[in-house]
Amino acid sequence: MLTRVDLKNFCPLNTLAWSNLGPSNFMIGGNGSDKTFLLGIM
């Protein structure tokens, strides 16, 4: 289980930190694997 996420120099963000995460879903996949499509039907 993830409890913290730290992003540095990711796309337009210099830094981003999330802590005390509740239940979360992450979609991970290569380009063209329909991740954006899944967001559209939710």
PyMOL commands that set and color helices and strands:
alter all, ss='L'
color gray80, all
select helices_A, chain A and resi 35-40
alter helices_A, ss='H'
color red, helices_A
select strands_A, chain A and resi 4-10+13-19
alter strands_A, ss='S'
color yellow, strands_A
deselect
rebuild
show_as cartoon
